[in-house]
């Protein structure tokens, strides 16, 4: 059986933590001048992938 390939763009955009959670980058582009400094700092942190999308993102990363 052939090996399952990882989706190239997905492996750059998502990462898996040591506990197995999927993390995504926060939305941090465009119109940041209107945001408060507190909001802008929050955009720099990674966020967990929504539970509705975990299965799809996991498949793209080659996880079952």
Number of C-alpha atoms within 10 A of each C-alpha: 3 4 6 11 10 14 13 10 10 15 14 10 10 20 18 14 10 7 6 8 12 21 19 18 15 13 13 14 7 7 7 12 8 9 10 10 11 8 12 15 11 14 16 12 13 15 15 16 17 12 9 8 10 15 13 12 20 17 15 19 21 13 11 8
